[in-house]
Amino acid sequence: METIRLSTDVYNDAKIYAEQQKVSVDEFIVSLICNFGKKAKRKYQMKPIQELSPVLQEIANMPRLGTLDEDDVNGDKARWEYYREKHELE
């Protein structure tokens, strides 16, 4: 078990609030920490294409020609074909 040190004023404020809520100071502090952790876990949001680096913009705007093969679920074959043509690779 770990110990958290609080100033007397902060502890007294927490104690008053906890009593009003009919919980212990420990339960109140734990609930604050848990709630803060939930708010801190934000879902990833993709930036608009205009804010991405030029390389990522190019990849995002890569033409998607035709349909993917059944065994090319992630589009790897199509991506390599695109790059082969674009960079004249063999």
Summary of the structure (lengths in Angstrom):
residues: 90
radius of gyration: 27.1
end to end distance: 62.4
largest distance: 74.5
contacts: 143
relative contact order: 0.06
helix: 57%
strand: 0%
